[in-house]
Amino acid sequence: MITYCGWNSYATWRVNLEMIDGLDPREMGWHKLDKVELADYLKGYCIDILEQAGESLALDYAMAFIAEVDWREIAEHMIDTYAEEKGEEEDA
């Protein structure tokens, strides 16, 4: 499988970097971090952002691009990052 910067695809890497990075699952109300539910939430979150621009050819291309995103990979990454940060907070 071809990867990009350690991610499953360029689309996954790019969406995580530009749309997801910096989101804190605790601020999104995710007390129970189930990767499938989180992946669905993140996909909806990104679609909402794109749809705010209104209908256009650019939106069609953006929607095709995010269809290539591995949302579960981003969710797993977010959960792992949260778990590491939580562990650091508990150690402090």
MARBA-3410 file (N, C-alpha, C, O; in Angstrom, 1 decimal):
92
0.8,-1.2,0.0,0.0,0.0,0.0,0.9,1.2,0.0,1.9,1.3,0.7 ~ 0.5,2.2,-0.8,1.3,3.5,-0.9,0.8,4.4,0.2,-0.4,4.5,0.4 ~ 1.7,5.0,1.0,1.3,5.9,2.1,1.9,7.3,1.8,2.7,7.4,0.9 ~ 1.4,8.2,2.6,1.9,9.6,2.4,2.2,10.1,3.8,1.3,10.3,4.6 ~ 3.4,10.4,4.1,3.9,11.0,5.4,3.4,10.1,6.5,3.0,10.6,7.6
3.3,8.8,6.3,2.9,7.9,7.4,1.4,7.6,7.4,0.9,6.8,8.2 ~ 0.6,8.3,6.6,-0.8,8.2,6.6,-1.2,7.3,5.4,-0.4,7.1,4.5 ~ -2.4,6.7,5.5,-2.9,5.8,4.4,-3.0,6.4,3.1,-2.9,5.7,2.0 ~ -3.2,7.7,3.0,-3.3,8.4,1.7,-3.0,9.9,1.9,-3.0,10.4,3.0 ~ -2.8,10.5,0.7,-2.6,12.0,0.7,-3.8,12.7,1.3,-3.7,13.7,2.0
-5.0,12.3,0.8,-6.2,12.9,1.3,-6.4,12.8,2.8,-6.8,13.8,3.4 ~ -6.1,11.7,3.4,-6.2,11.5,4.8,-5.2,12.4,5.5,-5.6,13.1,6.5 ~ -4.0,12.5,5.1,-2.9,13.3,5.7,-3.4,14.8,5.6,-3.3,15.5,6.6 ~ -3.8,15.2,4.4,-4.1,16.6,4.2,-5.3,17.1,5.0,-5.3,18.2,5.6 ~ -6.4,16.3,5.0,-7.6,16.6,5.7,-7.3,16.7,7.2,-7.7,17.6,7.9
-6.5,15.7,7.7,-6.1,15.7,9.1,-5.3,17.0,9.4,-5.6,17.7,10.4 ~ -4.4,17.3,8.6,-3.5,18.5,8.8,-4.3,19.8,8.8,-4.1,20.6,9.6 ~ -5.1,19.9,7.8,-5.8,21.2,7.6,-7.2,21.4,8.2,-7.6,22.6,8.3 ~ -7.8,20.3,8.5,-9.2,20.5,9.0,-9.4,19.9,10.4,-10.3,20.4,11.1 ~ -8.6,18.9,10.8,-8.8,18.2,12.0,-7.8,18.6,13.1,-8.1,18.7,14.2
-6.5,18.7,12.6,-5.4,19.0,13.6,-5.8,20.1,14.5,-6.2,21.2,14.1 ~ -5.6,19.9,15.8,-5.9,20.9,16.8,-7.2,20.7,17.5,-7.5,21.3,18.5 ~ -8.1,19.9,16.9,-9.4,19.6,17.5,-9.1,18.8,18.8,-8.4,17.8,18.7 ~ -9.8,19.1,19.9,-9.6,18.3,21.1,-10.9,17.5,21.2,-12.0,18.1,21.3 ~ -10.8,16.2,21.3,-12.1,15.4,21.4,-12.9,15.7,22.7,-14.1,15.6,22.7
-12.2,16.2,23.7,-12.9,16.5,24.9,-13.8,17.8,24.7,-14.9,17.9,25.3 ~ -13.3,18.7,23.9,-14.1,19.9,23.6,-15.3,19.6,22.6,-16.2,20.4,22.5 ~ -15.2,18.5,22.0,-16.3,18.1,21.1,-17.4,17.3,21.8,-18.3,16.8,21.2 ~ -17.2,17.1,23.1,-18.2,16.3,23.9,-18.0,14.8,23.8,-18.9,14.1,24.1 ~ -16.8,14.4,23.4,-16.6,12.9,23.3,-16.0,12.4,24.6,-14.8,12.4,24.8
-16.9,11.9,25.4,-16.4,11.3,26.7,-16.0,9.9,26.5,-15.1,9.3,27.1 ~ -16.8,9.2,25.6,-16.5,7.8,25.3,-16.0,7.9,23.8,-16.7,8.1,22.9 ~ -14.7,7.6,23.6,-14.1,7.7,22.3,-14.1,6.4,21.5,-13.2,5.7,21.5 ~ -15.3,6.2,20.9,-15.4,5.0,20.0,-14.9,5.5,18.6,-15.4,6.5,18.1 ~ -14.0,4.8,18.0,-13.4,5.2,16.8,-14.4,5.3,15.6,-14.3,6.2,14.7
-15.4,4.5,15.6,-16.4,4.5,14.5,-17.2,5.8,14.6,-17.5,6.5,13.6 ~ -17.7,6.0,15.8,-18.6,7.2,16.0,-17.7,8.5,15.8,-18.2,9.4,15.2 ~ -16.5,8.5,16.3,-15.7,9.6,16.1,-15.4,9.9,14.6,-15.4,11.0,14.2 ~ -15.1,8.8,13.9,-14.8,8.9,12.5,-16.0,9.5,11.7,-15.9,10.4,10.9 ~ -17.2,9.0,12.1,-18.5,9.6,11.4,-18.6,11.0,11.8,-19.0,11.9,10.9
-18.4,11.4,13.0,-18.5,12.8,13.5,-17.5,13.7,12.7,-17.9,14.7,12.2 ~ -16.2,13.2,12.6,-15.2,14.0,11.9,-15.6,14.2,10.4,-15.4,15.3,9.9 ~ -16.1,13.2,9.8,-16.5,13.3,8.4,-17.6,14.3,8.3,-17.6,15.2,7.4 ~ -18.6,14.2,9.1,-19.7,15.2,9.1,-19.2,16.6,9.4,-19.7,17.6,8.7 ~ -18.3,16.8,10.3,-17.7,18.1,10.6,-17.0,18.7,9.4,-17.2,19.9,9.1
-16.3,17.9,8.7,-15.6,18.4,7.5,-16.5,18.7,6.3,-16.4,19.7,5.6 ~ -17.5,17.8,6.2,-18.5,18.1,5.1,-19.3,19.4,5.4,-19.5,20.2,4.5 ~ -19.6,19.6,6.7,-20.3,20.9,7.1,-19.4,22.1,6.7,-19.9,23.1,6.2 ~ -18.1,22.0,7.0,-17.2,23.1,6.7,-17.2,23.4,5.2,-17.3,24.5,4.7 ~ -17.1,22.3,4.4,-17.1,22.5,2.9,-18.4,23.0,2.4,-18.4,23.9,1.5
-19.5,22.6,2.9,-20.8,23.0,2.4,-21.2,24.4,2.8,-22.1,25.0,2.1 ~ -20.5,25.0,3.7,-20.7,26.4,4.1,-20.3,27.3,2.9,-20.8,28.5,2.8 ~ -19.5,26.9,2.0,-19.1,27.7,0.9,-20.2,27.7,-0.2,-20.1,28.5,-1.1 ~ -21.2,26.8,-0.1,-22.3,26.8,-1.1,-22.0,25.9,-2.2,-20.8,25.4,-2.4 ~ -23.0,25.6,-3.0,-22.8,24.7,-4.1,-22.0,25.3,-5.2,-22.1,26.5,-5.6
-21.0,24.5,-5.7,-20.2,25.0,-6.8,-19.4,23.8,-7.4,-19.4,22.7,-6.8 ~ -18.7,24.0,-8.4,-17.8,23.0,-9.0,-16.7,22.7,-8.0,-16.3,21.5,-7.8 ~ -16.2,23.7,-7.3,-15.1,23.5,-6.3,-15.6,22.6,-5.2,-14.9,21.8,-4.7 ~ -16.9,22.8,-4.8,-17.4,21.9,-3.7,-17.5,20.5,-4.2,-17.2,19.5,-3.5 ~ -17.9,20.3,-5.5,-17.9,18.9,-6.0,-16.5,18.3,-6.0,-16.4,17.1,-5.6
-15.5,19.0,-6.3,-14.2,18.5,-6.3,-13.7,18.2,-4.9,-13.1,17.2,-4.6 ~ -14.0,19.1,-3.9,-13.7,18.9,-2.5,-14.4,17.7,-2.0,-13.7,16.9,-1.2 ~ -15.6,17.5,-2.3,-16.3,16.3,-1.8,-15.7,15.0,-2.4,-15.7,14.0,-1.6 ~ -15.3,15.1,-3.6,-14.7,13.9,-4.2,-13.3,13.6,-3.5,-13.0,12.5,-3.3 ~ -12.6,14.7,-3.1,-11.3,14.5,-2.4,-11.5,13.9,-1.1,-10.8,13.0,-0.7
-12.5,14.4,-0.3,-12.7,13.9,1.1,-13.3,12.5,1.1,-13.3,11.8,2.1 ~ -13.8,12.1,-0.1,-14.3,10.7,-0.2,-13.1,9.7,-0.1,-13.3,8.5,0.2 ~ -11.9,10.2,-0.3,-10.7,9.3,-0.3,-10.1,9.3,1.1,-9.1,8.6,1.3 ~ -10.7,10.0,2.1,-10.1,10.1,3.4,-10.4,8.8,4.2,-11.5,8.3,4.1 ~ -9.4,8.3,4.9,-9.6,7.2,5.8,-10.0,7.8,7.2,-9.1,8.1,8.0
-11.3,8.0,7.4,-11.8,8.7,8.6,-11.4,7.9,9.9,-11.2,8.5,10.9 ~ -11.4,6.6,9.8,-11.1,5.8,11.0,-9.6,5.9,11.4,-9.3,5.9,12.6 ~ -8.8,6.1,10.4,-7.4,6.3,10.7,-7.2,7.6,11.5,-6.4,7.7,12.4 ~ -7.9,8.7,11.1,-7.8,10.0,11.8,-8.4,9.8,13.2,-7.8,10.3,14.1 ~ -9.5,9.1,13.3,-10.1,8.9,14.6,-9.2,8.1,15.5,-9.0,8.5,16.7
-8.5,7.1,15.0,-7.6,6.3,15.8,-6.4,7.2,16.3,-6.0,7.2,17.4 ~ -5.9,8.0,15.3,-4.8,8.9,15.7,-5.3,9.9,16.8,-4.5,10.2,17.7 ~ -6.5,10.4,16.7,-7.0,11.4,17.6,-7.1,10.7,19.0,-6.8,11.3,20.0 ~ -7.7,9.5,19.0,-7.9,8.8,20.3,-6.5,8.4,20.9,-6.3,8.6,22.1 ~ -5.5,8.0,20.1,-4.2,7.7,20.6,-3.6,9.0,21.2,-2.9,8.9,22.2
-3.7,10.1,20.5,-3.1,11.3,21.0,-3.8,11.8,22.3,-3.1,12.2,23.2 ~ -5.1,11.6,22.3,-5.8,12.0,23.6,-5.3,11.1,24.7,-5.1,11.6,25.8 ~ -5.2,9.8,24.4,-4.8,8.8,25.5,-3.3,9.2,26.0,-3.1,9.1,27.2 ~ -2.4,9.6,25.1,-1.1,9.9,25.5,-1.1,11.2,26.3,-0.4,11.3,27.3 ~ -1.9,12.2,25.9,-2.0,13.4,26.7,-2.6,13.2,28.0,-2.2,13.8,29.0
-3.6,12.4,28.1,-4.3,12.1,29.3,-3.3,11.4,30.3,-3.3,11.6,31.5 ~ -2.5,10.4,29.7,-1.5,9.8,30.5,-0.4,10.7,31.1,0.0,10.6,32.2 ~ -0.1,11.7,30.3,0.9,12.7,30.7,0.3,13.6,31.8,1.0,13.9,32.8 ~ -1.0,13.9,31.7,-1.7,14.7,32.7,-1.7,14.0,34.1,-1.5,14.5,35.1 ~ -2.0,12.6,34.0,-2.1,11.8,35.2,-0.7,11.7,35.8,-0.7,11.5,37.1
0.4,11.7,35.0,1.7,11.5,35.6,2.2,12.8,36.3,3.0,12.7,37.2 ~ 1.6,13.9,35.9,2.1,15.2,36.4,1.6,15.5,37.9,1.9,16.5,38.4
END
